[in-house]
Amino acid sequence: MASMSDFAFYSTSALPLPRVLALLLAVLLAACGGGERSASSPQALDASAETTSASGRASGQAAGASARPAPGDTASAAASTSELHVNRTETFYTVTGRTEQALLRDLVQHGPRSDGARHFGRTSWTARWEIVYEQASRPAREAPCRIRRADVYLDVEVTMPRWNAPSNAPAALRRDWSSFLDALAFHEREHQESIISAGRRVARALEDLTAASCSALEEKADTQARSIIEEARRYNRRFDERTRHGRTQGARWPQ
């Protein structure tokens, strides 16, 4: 049972600084688990993928990103470049027991919480970008401000259960757990792949941007990134609906 959810993206753009174009996309995926299922109902427990929603300037938990003029602040014939940097981490919560119901109780009690409910697993992430721009000293008629380099950073965290199996755990239970865990990992991996794909699209979009002024470039970049984020949010929502939050992929317990 994997992610119950809306992908909720939070995007933040940093305040512009003198001579510094500050673009901030802070994406803190909070719970690809969505829906109003109660954690007290074992059958309602699903895995969760977290994202964030592009809704103006976020506060507090936003990761920072910035943009700055290229040295010399003069136009260059060099092609713009972009790069995606991905940092993945995996965390675990422990479950115990030697029966299906004992394991289910631990999953319900200790699974990651999102939107007020517990889930079997969760994928959360933050994204930010940094750009270096350049502006012609003698502005051309059409695009005097352009991005010279764009770096997009993704931090992806996956939370999964880990069974501390007793030595006398039945072989059939071990097999079922292995099947469940493989299916759960597969479901969360699909969420991760969609997130990374969105990061690549943001990088490409930023690399190609030009505008009549650098302030217009900031607004244009923000609009492009938000559009990509919203598209990813819709995709992940449909993915969870289509797979019943991973149940059709085998991410359900008991098996």
Contacts in CASP RR format, 6 or more apart in sequence:
PFRMAT RR
TARGET T0000
AUTHOR 0000-0000-0000
METHOD contacts of the structure
MODEL  1
MASMSDFAFYSTSALPLPRVLALLLAVLLAACGGGERSASSPQALDASAE
TTSASGRASGQAAGASARPAPGDTASAAASTSELHVNRTETFYTVTGRTE
QALLRDLVQHGPRSDGARHFGRTSWTARWEIVYEQASRPAREAPCRIRRA
DVYLDVEVTMPRWNAPSNAPAALRRDWSSFLDALAFHEREHQESIISAGR
RVARALEDLTAASCSALEEKADTQARSIIEEARRYNRRFDERTRHGRTQG
ARWPQ
1 45 0 8 1.000
1 46 0 8 1.000
1 47 0 8 1.000
1 120 0 8 1.000
1 244 0 8 1.000
1 245 0 8 1.000
1 246 0 8 1.000
1 247 0 8 1.000
1 251 0 8 1.000
1 252 0 8 1.000
1 253 0 8 1.000
2 46 0 8 1.000
2 47 0 8 1.000
2 48 0 8 1.000
2 49 0 8 1.000
2 120 0 8 1.000
2 121 0 8 1.000
2 183 0 8 1.000
2 184 0 8 1.000
2 187 0 8 1.000
2 188 0 8 1.000
2 240 0 8 1.000
2 243 0 8 1.000
2 245 0 8 1.000
2 246 0 8 1.000
2 247 0 8 1.000
2 249 0 8 1.000
2 251 0 8 1.000
3 32 0 8 1.000
3 33 0 8 1.000
3 34 0 8 1.000
3 46 0 8 1.000
3 47 0 8 1.000
3 48 0 8 1.000
3 49 0 8 1.000
3 119 0 8 1.000
3 121 0 8 1.000
3 122 0 8 1.000
3 123 0 8 1.000
3 187 0 8 1.000
3 188 0 8 1.000
3 191 0 8 1.000
3 236 0 8 1.000
3 240 0 8 1.000
3 245 0 8 1.000
3 246 0 8 1.000
4 32 0 8 1.000
4 33 0 8 1.000
4 34 0 8 1.000
4 35 0 8 1.000
4 37 0 8 1.000
4 44 0 8 1.000
4 46 0 8 1.000
4 48 0 8 1.000
4 115 0 8 1.000
4 117 0 8 1.000
4 119 0 8 1.000
4 240 0 8 1.000
4 245 0 8 1.000
5 31 0 8 1.000
5 32 0 8 1.000
5 33 0 8 1.000
5 34 0 8 1.000
5 35 0 8 1.000
5 48 0 8 1.000
5 49 0 8 1.000
5 114 0 8 1.000
5 115 0 8 1.000
5 236 0 8 1.000
5 237 0 8 1.000
5 240 0 8 1.000
5 245 0 8 1.000
6 31 0 8 1.000
6 32 0 8 1.000
6 33 0 8 1.000
6 34 0 8 1.000
6 35 0 8 1.000
6 233 0 8 1.000
6 237 0 8 1.000
7 29 0 8 1.000
7 32 0 8 1.000
7 49 0 8 1.000
7 50 0 8 1.000
7 51 0 8 1.000
7 53 0 8 1.000
7 232 0 8 1.000
7 233 0 8 1.000
7 234 0 8 1.000
7 236 0 8 1.000
7 237 0 8 1.000
8 29 0 8 1.000
8 30 0 8 1.000
8 31 0 8 1.000
8 50 0 8 1.000
8 51 0 8 1.000
8 52 0 8 1.000
8 53 0 8 1.000
8 233 0 8 1.000
9 27 0 8 1.000
9 29 0 8 1.000
9 51 0 8 1.000
9 52 0 8 1.000
9 53 0 8 1.000
9 54 0 8 1.000
9 55 0 8 1.000
9 229 0 8 1.000
9 230 0 8 1.000
9 232 0 8 1.000
9 233 0 8 1.000
10 26 0 8 1.000
10 27 0 8 1.000
10 28 0 8 1.000
10 30 0 8 1.000
10 52 0 8 1.000
10 53 0 8 1.000
10 54 0 8 1.000
10 55 0 8 1.000
10 58 0 8 1.000
10 61 0 8 1.000
10 62 0 8 1.000
11 25 0 8 1.000
11 26 0 8 1.000
11 27 0 8 1.000
11 52 0 8 1.000
11 53 0 8 1.000
11 54 0 8 1.000
11 55 0 8 1.000
11 56 0 8 1.000
11 58 0 8 1.000
11 222 0 8 1.000
11 225 0 8 1.000
11 226 0 8 1.000
11 229 0 8 1.000
12 24 0 8 1.000
12 25 0 8 1.000
12 26 0 8 1.000
12 56 0 8 1.000
12 57 0 8 1.000
12 58 0 8 1.000
12 59 0 8 1.000
12 62 0 8 1.000
12 64 0 8 1.000
13 22 0 8 1.000
13 23 0 8 1.000
13 24 0 8 1.000
13 25 0 8 1.000
13 56 0 8 1.000
13 57 0 8 1.000
13 218 0 8 1.000
13 222 0 8 1.000
14 22 0 8 1.000
14 23 0 8 1.000
14 24 0 8 1.000
14 64 0 8 1.000
14 65 0 8 1.000
14 66 0 8 1.000
15 22 0 8 1.000
16 22 0 8 1.000
16 215 0 8 1.000
16 218 0 8 1.000
17 66 0 8 1.000
19 68 0 8 1.000
19 69 0 8 1.000
20 66 0 8 1.000
20 67 0 8 1.000
20 68 0 8 1.000
20 69 0 8 1.000
21 66 0 8 1.000
21 67 0 8 1.000
21 68 0 8 1.000
21 69 0 8 1.000
21 131 0 8 1.000
21 133 0 8 1.000
21 214 0 8 1.000
21 215 0 8 1.000
21 217 0 8 1.000
21 218 0 8 1.000
22 65 0 8 1.000
22 66 0 8 1.000
22 67 0 8 1.000
22 218 0 8 1.000
23 65 0 8 1.000
23 66 0 8 1.000
23 67 0 8 1.000
23 129 0 8 1.000
23 130 0 8 1.000
23 131 0 8 1.000
23 218 0 8 1.000
23 221 0 8 1.000
23 222 0 8 1.000
23 225 0 8 1.000
24 62 0 8 1.000
24 63 0 8 1.000
24 64 0 8 1.000
24 65 0 8 1.000
24 66 0 8 1.000
24 128 0 8 1.000
24 129 0 8 1.000
25 54 0 8 1.000
25 65 0 8 1.000
25 127 0 8 1.000
25 128 0 8 1.000
25 129 0 8 1.000
25 202 0 8 1.000
25 222 0 8 1.000
25 225 0 8 1.000
25 229 0 8 1.000
26 52 0 8 1.000
26 58 0 8 1.000
26 61 0 8 1.000
26 62 0 8 1.000
26 63 0 8 1.000
26 64 0 8 1.000
26 65 0 8 1.000
26 126 0 8 1.000
26 127 0 8 1.000
26 128 0 8 1.000
27 51 0 8 1.000
27 52 0 8 1.000
27 54 0 8 1.000
27 125 0 8 1.000
27 126 0 8 1.000
27 127 0 8 1.000
27 128 0 8 1.000
27 229 0 8 1.000
28 50 0 8 1.000
28 51 0 8 1.000
28 52 0 8 1.000
28 58 0 8 1.000
28 61 0 8 1.000
28 62 0 8 1.000
28 63 0 8 1.000
28 124 0 8 1.000
28 125 0 8 1.000
28 126 0 8 1.000
29 49 0 8 1.000
29 50 0 8 1.000
29 51 0 8 1.000
29 52 0 8 1.000
29 123 0 8 1.000
29 124 0 8 1.000
29 125 0 8 1.000
29 126 0 8 1.000
29 195 0 8 1.000
30 50 0 8 1.000
30 51 0 8 1.000
30 52 0 8 1.000
30 114 0 8 1.000
30 115 0 8 1.000
30 124 0 8 1.000
31 48 0 8 1.000
31 49 0 8 1.000
31 50 0 8 1.000
31 114 0 8 1.000
31 115 0 8 1.000
31 119 0 8 1.000
31 122 0 8 1.000
31 124 0 8 1.000
32 48 0 8 1.000
32 49 0 8 1.000
32 50 0 8 1.000
32 51 0 8 1.000
32 114 0 8 1.000
32 122 0 8 1.000
32 123 0 8 1.000
32 191 0 8 1.000
32 236 0 8 1.000
32 240 0 8 1.000
33 46 0 8 1.000
33 48 0 8 1.000
33 49 0 8 1.000
33 50 0 8 1.000
33 114 0 8 1.000
33 115 0 8 1.000
33 117 0 8 1.000
33 119 0 8 1.000
33 122 0 8 1.000
33 240 0 8 1.000
33 245 0 8 1.000
34 48 0 8 1.000
34 114 0 8 1.000
34 115 0 8 1.000
34 117 0 8 1.000
34 240 0 8 1.000
35 115 0 8 1.000
35 117 0 8 1.000
36 117 0 8 1.000
37 44 0 8 1.000
37 45 0 8 1.000
37 46 0 8 1.000
37 117 0 8 1.000
38 44 0 8 1.000
38 117 0 8 1.000
39 45 0 8 1.000
39 108 0 8 1.000
39 113 0 8 1.000
39 116 0 8 1.000
39 117 0 8 1.000
39 118 0 8 1.000
40 108 0 8 1.000
42 104 0 8 1.000
42 105 0 8 1.000
42 107 0 8 1.000
42 108 0 8 1.000
44 117 0 8 1.000
45 104 0 8 1.000
45 107 0 8 1.000
45 108 0 8 1.000
45 111 0 8 1.000
45 117 0 8 1.000
45 118 0 8 1.000
45 119 0 8 1.000
45 120 0 8 1.000
45 253 0 8 1.000
46 119 0 8 1.000
46 120 0 8 1.000
46 245 0 8 1.000
46 246 0 8 1.000
46 247 0 8 1.000
46 251 0 8 1.000
47 119 0 8 1.000
47 120 0 8 1.000
47 121 0 8 1.000
47 122 0 8 1.000
47 184 0 8 1.000
47 187 0 8 1.000
47 188 0 8 1.000
47 245 0 8 1.000
47 246 0 8 1.000
47 251 0 8 1.000
48 112 0 8 1.000
48 114 0 8 1.000
48 119 0 8 1.000
48 120 0 8 1.000
48 121 0 8 1.000
48 122 0 8 1.000
48 123 0 8 1.000
49 122 0 8 1.000
49 123 0 8 1.000
49 124 0 8 1.000
49 188 0 8 1.000
49 191 0 8 1.000
49 236 0 8 1.000
49 240 0 8 1.000
50 114 0 8 1.000
50 122 0 8 1.000
50 123 0 8 1.000
50 124 0 8 1.000
50 125 0 8 1.000
51 124 0 8 1.000
51 125 0 8 1.000
51 195 0 8 1.000
51 229 0 8 1.000
51 232 0 8 1.000
51 233 0 8 1.000
51 236 0 8 1.000
52 58 0 8 1.000
52 126 0 8 1.000
52 229 0 8 1.000
53 229 0 8 1.000
53 233 0 8 1.000
54 225 0 8 1.000
54 226 0 8 1.000
54 229 0 8 1.000
54 230 0 8 1.000
63 126 0 8 1.000
63 127 0 8 1.000
63 128 0 8 1.000
63 153 0 8 1.000
63 155 0 8 1.000
64 128 0 8 1.000
65 128 0 8 1.000
65 129 0 8 1.000
65 130 0 8 1.000
65 153 0 8 1.000
66 130 0 8 1.000
67 130 0 8 1.000
67 131 0 8 1.000
67 132 0 8 1.000
67 133 0 8 1.000
67 147 0 8 1.000
67 218 0 8 1.000
68 131 0 8 1.000
68 132 0 8 1.000
68 133 0 8 1.000
69 132 0 8 1.000
69 133 0 8 1.000
69 134 0 8 1.000
69 135 0 8 1.000
69 214 0 8 1.000
70 76 0 8 1.000
70 132 0 8 1.000
70 133 0 8 1.000
70 134 0 8 1.000
70 148 0 8 1.000
73 134 0 8 1.000
73 135 0 8 1.000
73 137 0 8 1.000
74 134 0 8 1.000
74 135 0 8 1.000
74 136 0 8 1.000
74 137 0 8 1.000
75 134 0 8 1.000
75 135 0 8 1.000
75 136 0 8 1.000
75 137 0 8 1.000
75 140 0 8 1.000
75 144 0 8 1.000
75 146 0 8 1.000
76 134 0 8 1.000
76 148 0 8 1.000
78 148 0 8 1.000
80 146 0 8 1.000
80 147 0 8 1.000
80 148 0 8 1.000
80 149 0 8 1.000
80 150 0 8 1.000
80 207 0 8 1.000
80 208 0 8 1.000
81 148 0 8 1.000
81 149 0 8 1.000
81 150 0 8 1.000
81 207 0 8 1.000
82 149 0 8 1.000
82 150 0 8 1.000
82 151 0 8 1.000
82 152 0 8 1.000
82 203 0 8 1.000
82 204 0 8 1.000
82 206 0 8 1.000
82 207 0 8 1.000
83 150 0 8 1.000
83 151 0 8 1.000
83 152 0 8 1.000
83 203 0 8 1.000
84 152 0 8 1.000
84 154 0 8 1.000
84 196 0 8 1.000
84 199 0 8 1.000
84 200 0 8 1.000
84 203 0 8 1.000
85 151 0 8 1.000
85 152 0 8 1.000
85 153 0 8 1.000
85 154 0 8 1.000
86 154 0 8 1.000
86 156 0 8 1.000
86 196 0 8 1.000
87 153 0 8 1.000
87 154 0 8 1.000
87 155 0 8 1.000
87 156 0 8 1.000
88 156 0 8 1.000
88 157 0 8 1.000
88 158 0 8 1.000
88 192 0 8 1.000
89 155 0 8 1.000
89 156 0 8 1.000
89 157 0 8 1.000
89 158 0 8 1.000
90 157 0 8 1.000
90 158 0 8 1.000
90 159 0 8 1.000
90 160 0 8 1.000
91 157 0 8 1.000
91 158 0 8 1.000
91 159 0 8 1.000
91 160 0 8 1.000
92 159 0 8 1.000
92 160 0 8 1.000
92 161 0 8 1.000
92 162 0 8 1.000
93 110 0 8 1.000
93 111 0 8 1.000
93 112 0 8 1.000
93 159 0 8 1.000
93 160 0 8 1.000
93 161 0 8 1.000
93 162 0 8 1.000
94 106 0 8 1.000
94 110 0 8 1.000
94 161 0 8 1.000
94 162 0 8 1.000
94 163 0 8 1.000
94 164 0 8 1.000
95 103 0 8 1.000
95 106 0 8 1.000
95 107 0 8 1.000
95 110 0 8 1.000
95 161 0 8 1.000
95 162 0 8 1.000
95 163 0 8 1.000
95 164 0 8 1.000
96 102 0 8 1.000
96 103 0 8 1.000
96 106 0 8 1.000
96 163 0 8 1.000
96 164 0 8 1.000
96 166 0 8 1.000
97 103 0 8 1.000
97 106 0 8 1.000
97 163 0 8 1.000
97 165 0 8 1.000
97 166 0 8 1.000
97 169 0 8 1.000
98 165 0 8 1.000
98 166 0 8 1.000
98 168 0 8 1.000
98 169 0 8 1.000
98 170 0 8 1.000
98 173 0 8 1.000
99 173 0 8 1.000
100 173 0 8 1.000
100 176 0 8 1.000
100 253 0 8 1.000
100 254 0 8 1.000
101 254 0 8 1.000
103 163 0 8 1.000
103 173 0 8 1.000
103 177 0 8 1.000
103 253 0 8 1.000
104 253 0 8 1.000
104 254 0 8 1.000
106 161 0 8 1.000
107 118 0 8 1.000
107 120 0 8 1.000
107 161 0 8 1.000
107 253 0 8 1.000
108 118 0 8 1.000
109 118 0 8 1.000
110 118 0 8 1.000
110 161 0 8 1.000
111 118 0 8 1.000
111 119 0 8 1.000
111 120 0 8 1.000
111 121 0 8 1.000
111 159 0 8 1.000
111 161 0 8 1.000
112 118 0 8 1.000
112 119 0 8 1.000
112 121 0 8 1.000
112 122 0 8 1.000
112 159 0 8 1.000
113 119 0 8 1.000
114 122 0 8 1.000
120 161 0 8 1.000
120 184 0 8 1.000
120 251 0 8 1.000
120 253 0 8 1.000
121 158 0 8 1.000
121 159 0 8 1.000
121 160 0 8 1.000
121 161 0 8 1.000
121 184 0 8 1.000
121 188 0 8 1.000
122 158 0 8 1.000
122 159 0 8 1.000
122 188 0 8 1.000
123 156 0 8 1.000
123 157 0 8 1.000
123 158 0 8 1.000
123 159 0 8 1.000
123 188 0 8 1.000
123 191 0 8 1.000
123 192 0 8 1.000
123 195 0 8 1.000
124 156 0 8 1.000
124 157 0 8 1.000
124 159 0 8 1.000
125 154 0 8 1.000
125 155 0 8 1.000
125 156 0 8 1.000
125 157 0 8 1.000
125 195 0 8 1.000
126 154 0 8 1.000
126 155 0 8 1.000
127 152 0 8 1.000
127 153 0 8 1.000
127 154 0 8 1.000
127 155 0 8 1.000
127 198 0 8 1.000
127 199 0 8 1.000
127 202 0 8 1.000
128 152 0 8 1.000
128 153 0 8 1.000
129 150 0 8 1.000
129 151 0 8 1.000
129 152 0 8 1.000
129 153 0 8 1.000
129 202 0 8 1.000
129 203 0 8 1.000
129 206 0 8 1.000
129 225 0 8 1.000
130 150 0 8 1.000
130 151 0 8 1.000
130 153 0 8 1.000
131 147 0 8 1.000
131 148 0 8 1.000
131 149 0 8 1.000
131 150 0 8 1.000
131 151 0 8 1.000
131 206 0 8 1.000
131 221 0 8 1.000
132 147 0 8 1.000
132 148 0 8 1.000
132 149 0 8 1.000
132 150 0 8 1.000
133 145 0 8 1.000
133 146 0 8 1.000
133 147 0 8 1.000
133 148 0 8 1.000
133 214 0 8 1.000
133 217 0 8 1.000
134 145 0 8 1.000
134 146 0 8 1.000
134 148 0 8 1.000
135 144 0 8 1.000
135 145 0 8 1.000
135 146 0 8 1.000
135 214 0 8 1.000
136 144 0 8 1.000
142 210 0 8 1.000
142 212 0 8 1.000
143 210 0 8 1.000
143 211 0 8 1.000
143 212 0 8 1.000
144 212 0 8 1.000
144 213 0 8 1.000
145 210 0 8 1.000
145 211 0 8 1.000
145 212 0 8 1.000
145 213 0 8 1.000
145 214 0 8 1.000
145 216 0 8 1.000
145 217 0 8 1.000
146 209 0 8 1.000
146 210 0 8 1.000
146 211 0 8 1.000
146 217 0 8 1.000
147 206 0 8 1.000
147 207 0 8 1.000
147 208 0 8 1.000
147 209 0 8 1.000
147 210 0 8 1.000
147 217 0 8 1.000
147 221 0 8 1.000
150 203 0 8 1.000
150 206 0 8 1.000
150 207 0 8 1.000
151 203 0 8 1.000
152 199 0 8 1.000
152 200 0 8 1.000
152 202 0 8 1.000
152 203 0 8 1.000
152 206 0 8 1.000
154 195 0 8 1.000
154 196 0 8 1.000
154 199 0 8 1.000
156 192 0 8 1.000
156 195 0 8 1.000
156 196 0 8 1.000
158 188 0 8 1.000
158 192 0 8 1.000
160 181 0 8 1.000
160 184 0 8 1.000
160 185 0 8 1.000
160 188 0 8 1.000
161 181 0 8 1.000
161 184 0 8 1.000
163 177 0 8 1.000
163 181 0 8 1.000
165 174 0 8 1.000
165 177 0 8 1.000
176 254 0 8 1.000
176 255 0 8 1.000
179 250 0 8 1.000
179 255 0 8 1.000
180 250 0 8 1.000
180 251 0 8 1.000
180 252 0 8 1.000
180 253 0 8 1.000
180 255 0 8 1.000
183 246 0 8 1.000
183 249 0 8 1.000
183 250 0 8 1.000
183 251 0 8 1.000
183 252 0 8 1.000
184 251 0 8 1.000
186 249 0 8 1.000
186 251 0 8 1.000
187 243 0 8 1.000
187 246 0 8 1.000
187 249 0 8 1.000
187 251 0 8 1.000
190 239 0 8 1.000
191 236 0 8 1.000
191 239 0 8 1.000
194 232 0 8 1.000
194 235 0 8 1.000
194 236 0 8 1.000
194 239 0 8 1.000
195 232 0 8 1.000
197 232 0 8 1.000
198 228 0 8 1.000
198 229 0 8 1.000
198 231 0 8 1.000
198 232 0 8 1.000
199 228 0 8 1.000
201 228 0 8 1.000
202 224 0 8 1.000
202 225 0 8 1.000
202 228 0 8 1.000
202 229 0 8 1.000
205 221 0 8 1.000
205 224 0 8 1.000
205 225 0 8 1.000
205 228 0 8 1.000
206 221 0 8 1.000
206 224 0 8 1.000
206 225 0 8 1.000
209 217 0 8 1.000
209 220 0 8 1.000
209 221 0 8 1.000
209 224 0 8 1.000
210 217 0 8 1.000
211 217 0 8 1.000
211 219 0 8 1.000
211 220 0 8 1.000
240 246 0 8 1.000
242 248 0 8 1.000
243 249 0 8 1.000
245 251 0 8 1.000
246 252 0 8 1.000
END
